Amino acid sequence: MRFRLLHHARAPQNTFQFTQLPLILGRSTEANIHIDDPWASRQHCEIFLDGNQPKLRDLDAKHGTFVNGQRVTVKSLDAGDEIQIGLAKVLVESVESLEKREQSFDLTV
């Protein structure tokens, strides 16, 4: 299963696919996914693969990393999970489910 991140809240809506892992998320402009939020650490967390399973690891961020409202240190990620970094939220979505949903809205005139 392929996944993507939908980054929203306090940042433009961007999409990032899990094609090159690990991904570093944080306030640093050198992070793979830049989070423009004063509550985010420069290198806040990372997403990596454990076998075929994407996982999130908190990088000792001062304000913590949350998945679905729970503070985590390491957590397996599944479609529908919401990662919170400071006030920013990142949604994990399956590319396959997104493609199916887009197909269901196709209209033929």
N, CA and C atoms as an extended XYZ file, in Angstrom:
327
Properties=species:S:1:pos:R:3:atomname:S:1:resname:S:1:resid:I:1 pbc="F F F"
N         0.845       -1.176        0.000 N   MET     1
C         0.000        0.000        0.000 CA  MET     1
C         0.890        1.237        0.000 C   MET     1
N         0.587        2.187       -0.867 N   ARG     2
C         1.312        3.448       -0.911 CA  ARG     2
C         0.566        4.475       -0.066 C   ARG     2
N         1.307        5.350        0.585 N   PHE     3
C         0.702        6.376        1.420 CA  PHE     3
C         1.167        7.746        0.968 C   PHE     3
N         0.426        8.759        1.373 N   ARG     4
C         0.857       10.126        1.154 CA  ARG     4
C         0.454       10.951        2.362 C   ARG     4
N         1.101       12.070        2.535 N   LEU     5
C         0.796       12.995        3.615 CA  LEU     5
C         0.097       14.204        3.029 C   LEU     5
N        -0.981       14.617        3.646 N   LEU     6
C        -1.646       15.863        3.292 CA  LEU     6
C        -1.345       16.835        4.420 C   LEU     6
N        -0.577       17.848        4.136 N   HIS     7
C        -0.113       18.798        5.145 CA  HIS     7
C        -1.075       19.978        5.134 C   HIS     7
N        -1.633       20.291        6.276 N   HIS     8
C        -2.579       21.401        6.345 CA  HIS     8
C        -2.470       22.089        7.687 C   HIS     8
N        -3.198       23.138        7.890 N   ALA     9
C        -3.217       23.938        9.119 CA  ALA     9
C        -1.895       24.673        9.294 C   ALA     9
N        -1.932       25.959        9.159 N   ARG    10
C        -0.779       26.850        9.299 CA  ARG    10
C         0.239       26.667        8.178 C   ARG    10
N        -0.169       26.069        7.092 N   ALA    11
C         0.720       25.921        5.941 CA  ALA    11
C        -0.141       25.655        4.716 C   ALA    11
N         0.384       25.958        3.546 N   PRO    12
C        -0.384       25.634        2.340 CA  PRO    12
C        -0.625       24.141        2.239 C   PRO    12
N        -1.716       23.765        1.614 N   GLN    13
C        -2.005       22.339        1.417 CA  GLN    13
C        -0.984       21.775        0.449 C   GLN    13
N        -0.225       20.822        0.897 N   ASN    14
C         0.780       20.158        0.078 CA  ASN    14
C         0.616       18.661        0.219 C   ASN    14
N         1.061       17.944       -0.798 N   THR    15
C         1.001       16.487       -0.763 CA  THR    15
C         2.418       15.948       -0.885 C   THR    15
N         2.739       14.968       -0.042 N   PHE    16
C         4.056       14.342       -0.051 CA  PHE    16
C         3.858       12.838       -0.091 C   PHE    16
N         4.428       12.176       -1.073 N   GLN    17
C         4.327       10.720       -1.123 CA  GLN    17
C         5.516       10.098       -0.400 C   GLN    17
N         5.304        8.914        0.146 N   PHE    18
C         6.351        8.195        0.863 CA  PHE    18
C         7.251        7.506       -0.162 C   PHE    18
N         7.916        8.260       -1.004 N   THR    19
C         8.776        7.645       -2.008 CA  THR    19
C        10.215        7.611       -1.559 C   THR    19
N        10.630        8.583       -0.754 N   GLN    20
C        11.991        8.612       -0.251 CA  GLN    20
C        11.935        8.709        1.263 C   GLN    20
N        12.234        7.613        1.907 N   LEU    21
C        12.205        7.591        3.362 CA  LEU    21
C        13.611        7.331        3.879 C   LEU    21
N        13.990        7.844        5.012 N   PRO    22
C        13.132        8.565        5.955 CA  PRO    22
C        12.875       10.009        5.532 C   PRO    22
N        11.761       10.549        6.035 N   LEU    23
C        11.402       11.954        5.858 CA  LEU    23
C        11.502       12.630        7.209 C   LEU    23
N        12.163       13.768        7.261 N   ILE    24
C        12.232       14.563        8.482 CA  ILE    24
C        11.190       15.673        8.374 C   ILE    24
N        10.365       15.806        9.409 N   LEU    25
C         9.380       16.882        9.493 CA  LEU    25
C         9.825       17.824       10.604 C   LEU    25
N         9.811       19.127       10.334 N   GLY    26
C        10.205       20.069       11.364 CA  GLY    26
C        10.257       21.494       10.870 C   GLY    26
N        10.633       22.385       11.776 N   ARG    27
C        10.658       23.821       11.506 CA  ARG    27
C        11.850       24.238       10.639 C   ARG    27
N        12.898       23.449       10.617 N   SER    28
C        14.074       23.773        9.824 CA  SER    28
C        13.717       23.828        8.341 C   SER    28
N        14.294       24.809        7.648 N   THR    29
C        14.070       24.872        6.198 CA  THR    29
C        14.771       23.720        5.493 C   THR    29
N        15.648       23.010        6.203 N   GLU    30
C        16.330       21.855        5.628 CA  GLU    30
C        15.563       20.551        5.855 C   GLU    30
N        14.464       20.605        6.615 N   ALA    31
C        13.635       19.411        6.814 CA  ALA    31
C        12.996       19.029        5.487 C   ALA    31
N        12.765       17.731        5.284 N   ASN    32
C        12.093       17.293        4.057 CA  ASN    32
C        10.705       17.903        3.949 C   ASN    32
N        10.015       17.978        5.075 N   ILE    33
C         8.693       18.615        5.124 CA  ILE    33
C         8.787       19.736        6.151 C   ILE    33
N         8.789       20.963        5.648 N   HIS    34
C         8.943       22.147        6.493 CA  HIS    34
C         7.607       22.468        7.168 C   HIS    34
N         7.622       22.571        8.497 N   ILE    35
C         6.447       22.927        9.282 CA  ILE    35
C         6.682       24.334        9.824 C   ILE    35
N         5.974       25.302        9.282 N   ASP    36
C         6.148       26.698        9.685 CA  ASP    36
C         5.292       26.969       10.917 C   ASP    36
N         5.806       26.553       12.067 N   ASP    37
C         5.067       26.669       13.316 CA  ASP    37
C         6.073       26.851       14.449 C   ASP    37
N         5.918       27.899       15.267 N   PRO    38
C         6.889       28.127       16.343 CA  PRO    38
C         6.905       27.018       17.390 C   PRO    38
N         5.876       26.196       17.466 N   TRP    39
C         5.817       25.092       18.430 CA  TRP    39
C         6.519       23.847       17.907 C   TRP    39
N         6.889       23.846       16.643 N   ALA    40
C         7.593       22.697       16.058 CA  ALA    40
C         9.086       22.837       16.313 C   ALA    40
N         9.741       21.720       16.593 N   SER    41
C        11.196       21.710       16.716 CA  SER    41
C        11.805       21.724       15.316 C   SER    41
N        13.079       22.081       15.255 N   ARG    42
C        13.741       22.129       13.939 CA  ARG    42
C        13.695       20.771       13.249 C   ARG    42
N        14.001       19.728       13.972 N   GLN    43
C        13.841       18.352       13.492 CA  GLN    43
C        12.901       17.684       14.479 C   GLN    43
N        11.619       17.726       14.182 N   HIS    44
C        10.578       17.340       15.131 CA  HIS    44
C        10.356       15.831       15.172 C   HIS    44
N        10.185       15.234       13.993 N   CYS    45
C         9.942       13.790       13.917 CA  CYS    45
C        10.364       13.293       12.551 C   CYS    45
N        10.399       11.981       12.423 N   GLU    46
C        10.734       11.390       11.131 CA  GLU    46
C         9.754       10.276       10.811 C   GLU    46
N         9.575       10.047        9.522 N   ILE    47
C         8.784        8.915        9.043 CA  ILE    47
C         9.752        7.996        8.315 C   ILE    47
N         9.730        6.728        8.683 N   PHE    48
C        10.645        5.745        8.121 CA  PHE    48
C         9.874        4.458        7.857 C   PHE    48
N        10.489        3.554        7.104 N   LEU    49
C         9.876        2.250        6.833 CA  LEU    49
C        10.497        1.196        7.727 C   LEU    49
N         9.627        0.373        8.296 N   ASP    50
C        10.031       -0.814        9.035 CA  ASP    50
C         9.439       -1.981        8.256 C   ASP    50
N        10.239       -2.588        7.385 N   GLY    51
C         9.688       -3.547        6.430 CA  GLY    51
C         8.875       -2.760        5.409 C   GLY    51
N         7.588       -3.087        5.295 N   ASN    52
C         6.693       -2.331        4.413 CA  ASN    52
C         5.815       -1.361        5.184 C   ASN    52
N         5.989       -1.281        6.493 N   GLN    53
C         5.120       -0.461        7.348 CA  GLN    53
C         5.754        0.906        7.625 C   GLN    53
N         5.079        1.990        7.214 N   PRO    54
C         5.604        3.307        7.590 CA  PRO    54
C         5.398        3.543        9.077 C   PRO    54
N         6.422        4.119        9.710 N   LYS    55
C         6.351        4.428       11.133 CA  LYS    55
C         6.810        5.859       11.358 C   LYS    55
N         6.340        6.433       12.439 N   LEU    56
C         6.730        7.770       12.851 CA  LEU    56
C         7.547        7.655       14.128 C   LEU    56
N         8.620        8.434       14.205 N   ARG    57
C         9.449        8.483       15.417 CA  ARG    57
C         9.609        9.941       15.831 C   ARG    57
N         9.257       10.259       17.080 N   ASP    58
C         9.493       11.583       17.636 CA  ASP    58
C        10.994       11.739       17.855 C   ASP    58
N        11.544       12.899       17.479 N   LEU    59
C        12.980       13.139       17.612 CA  LEU    59
C        13.268       13.999       18.843 C   LEU    59
N        12.664       13.619       19.965 N   ASP    60
C        12.820       14.334       21.236 CA  ASP    60
C        12.378       15.794       21.128 C   ASP    60
N        11.280       16.006       20.417 N   ALA    61
C        10.737       17.357       20.257 CA  ALA    61
C        10.239       17.880       21.603 C   ALA    61
N        10.528       19.135       21.873 N   LYS    62
C        10.174       19.743       23.156 CA  LYS    62
C         8.679       19.627       23.453 C   LYS    62
N         7.842       19.844       22.445 N   HIS    63
C         6.396       19.835       22.647 CA  HIS    63
C         5.743       18.527       22.230 C   HIS    63
N         6.545       17.541       21.848 N   GLY    64
C         6.012       16.222       21.538 CA  GLY    64
C         5.380       16.121       20.160 C   GLY    64
N         5.150       14.887       19.760 N   THR    65
C         4.481       14.561       18.509 CA  THR    65
C         3.255       13.736       18.860 C   THR    65
N         2.136       14.026       18.213 N   PHE    66
C         0.875       13.365       18.520 CA  PHE    66
C         0.340       12.684       17.267 C   PHE    66
N        -0.198       11.485       17.442 N   VAL    67
C        -0.896       10.780       16.366 CA  VAL    67
C        -2.286       10.467       16.893 C   VAL    67
N        -3.289       10.970       16.212 N   ASN    68
C        -4.689       10.792       16.608 CA  ASN    68
C        -4.921       11.236       18.053 C   ASN    68
N        -4.259       12.341       18.436 N   GLY    69
C        -4.468       12.924       19.752 CA  GLY    69
C        -3.645       12.326       20.877 C   GLY    69
N        -2.870       11.279       20.594 N   GLN    70
C        -2.057       10.616       21.618 CA  GLN    70
C        -0.579       10.943       21.399 C   GLN    70
N         0.106       11.356       22.465 N   ARG    71
C         1.540       11.615       22.360 CA  ARG    71
C         2.258       10.295       22.105 C   ARG    71
N         3.210       10.302       21.163 N   VAL    72
C         3.896        9.070       20.778 CA  VAL    72
C         5.406        9.293       20.734 C   VAL    72
N         6.129        8.190       20.867 N   THR    73
C         7.573        8.208       20.612 CA  THR    73
C         7.847        7.480       19.297 C   THR    73
N         7.249        6.291       19.126 N   VAL    74
C         7.297        5.552       17.862 CA  VAL    74
C         5.912        4.984       17.637 C   VAL    74
N         5.401        5.107       16.399 N   LYS    75
C         4.039        4.641       16.114 CA  LYS    75
C         3.947        4.212       14.666 C   LYS    75
N         3.336        3.048       14.420 N   SER    76
C         3.012        2.629       13.054 CA  SER    76
C         1.950        3.567       12.509 C   SER    76
N         2.079        3.916       11.231 N   LEU    77
C         1.116        4.823       10.607 CA  LEU    77
C         0.196        4.054        9.674 C   LEU    77
N        -1.082        4.404        9.721 N   ASP    78
C        -2.084        3.814        8.849 CA  ASP    78
C        -2.865        4.922        8.170 C   ASP    78
N        -3.529        4.579        7.082 N   ALA    79
C        -4.371        5.553        6.394 CA  ALA    79
C        -5.398        6.105        7.376 C   ALA    79
N        -5.589        7.420        7.347 N   GLY    80
C        -6.550        8.071        8.226 CA  GLY    80
C        -5.928        8.642        9.483 C   GLY    80
N        -4.676        8.288        9.781 N   ASP    81
C        -4.017        8.837       10.959 CA  ASP    81
C        -3.759       10.328       10.780 C   ASP    81
N        -3.854       11.068       11.878 N   GLU    82
C        -3.569       12.498       11.866 CA  GLU    82
C        -2.380       12.760       12.788 C   GLU    82
N        -1.317       13.306       12.212 N   ILE    83
C        -0.111       13.652       12.956 CA  ILE    83
C        -0.218       15.121       13.327 C   ILE    83
N         0.048       15.440       14.604 N   GLN    84
C         0.049       16.834       15.026 CA  GLN    84
C         1.431       17.212       15.503 C   GLN    84
N         1.937       18.298       14.905 N   ILE    85
C         3.249       18.856       15.219 CA  ILE    85
C         3.013       20.320       15.541 C   ILE    85
N         3.091       20.691       16.818 N   GLY    86
C         2.698       22.042       17.201 CA  GLY    86
C         1.224       22.218       16.885 C   GLY    86
N         0.898       23.277       16.158 N   LEU    87
C        -0.492       23.494       15.749 CA  LEU    87
C        -0.776       22.939       14.357 C   LEU    87
N         0.272       22.480       13.673 N   ALA    88
C         0.114       21.937       12.322 CA  ALA    88
C        -0.373       20.498       12.385 C   ALA    88
N        -1.185       20.143       11.430 N   LYS    89
C        -1.703       18.774       11.338 CA  LYS    89
C        -1.378       18.214        9.966 C   LYS    89
N        -1.018       16.941        9.965 N   VAL    90
C        -0.669       16.236        8.739 CA  VAL    90
C        -1.512       14.972        8.696 C   VAL    90
N        -2.244       14.777        7.617 N   LEU    91
C        -3.111       13.617        7.461 CA  LEU    91
C        -2.407       12.563        6.625 C   LEU    91
N        -2.433       11.325        7.088 N   VAL    92
C        -1.871       10.195        6.348 CA  VAL    92
C        -3.012        9.582        5.548 C   VAL    92
N        -2.808        9.457        4.247 N   GLU    93
C        -3.871        8.926        3.393 CA  GLU    93
C        -3.292        7.910        2.423 C   GLU    93
N        -4.033        6.850        2.200 N   SER    94
C        -3.643        5.825        1.234 CA  SER    94
C        -3.860        6.375       -0.171 C   SER    94
N        -2.853        6.233       -1.013 N   VAL    95
C        -2.987        6.696       -2.396 CA  VAL    95
C        -4.092        5.922       -3.092 C   VAL    95
N        -4.201        4.617       -2.794 N   GLU    96
C        -5.235        3.803       -3.437 CA  GLU    96
C        -6.636        4.307       -3.078 C   GLU    96
N        -6.879        4.640       -1.802 N   SER    97
C        -8.212        5.108       -1.423 CA  SER    97
C        -8.490        6.473       -2.030 C   SER    97
N        -7.452        7.313       -2.154 N   LEU    98
C        -7.627        8.615       -2.781 CA  LEU    98
C        -8.002        8.445       -4.245 C   LEU    98
N        -7.296        7.537       -4.950 N   GLU    99
C        -7.595        7.312       -6.362 CA  GLU    99
C        -9.018        6.803       -6.540 C   GLU    99
N        -9.479        5.906       -5.674 N   LYS   100
C       -10.853        5.405       -5.756 CA  LYS   100
C       -11.852        6.530       -5.523 C   LYS   100
N       -11.580        7.378       -4.525 N   ARG   101
C       -12.498        8.477       -4.221 CA  ARG   101
C       -12.555        9.465       -5.381 C   ARG   101
N       -11.399        9.762       -6.002 N   GLU   102
C       -11.382       10.671       -7.148 CA  GLU   102
C       -12.158       10.078       -8.302 C   GLU   102
N       -12.032        8.759       -8.530 N   GLN   103
C       -12.764        8.111       -9.609 CA  GLN   103
C       -14.263        8.175       -9.356 C   GLN   103
N       -14.686        8.095       -8.091 N   SER   104
C       -16.104        8.108       -7.800 CA  SER   104
C       -16.742        9.479       -8.052 C   SER   104
N       -15.911       10.534       -8.178 N   PHE   105
C       -16.442       11.860       -8.444 CA  PHE   105
C       -16.314       12.264       -9.906 C   PHE   105
N       -15.770       11.355      -10.744 N   ASP   106
C       -15.675       11.658      -12.163 CA  ASP   106
C       -17.059       11.791      -12.758 C   ASP   106
N       -17.245       12.814      -13.595 N   LEU   107
C       -18.530       13.041      -14.257 CA  LEU   107
C       -18.338       12.988      -15.759 C   LEU   107
N       -19.278       12.374      -16.457 N   THR   108
C       -19.251       12.375      -17.910 CA  THR   108
C       -20.441       13.184      -18.378 C   THR   108
N       -20.183       14.200      -19.183 N   VAL   109
C       -21.278       15.095      -19.639 CA  VAL   109
C       -21.533       14.845      -21.095 C   VAL   109
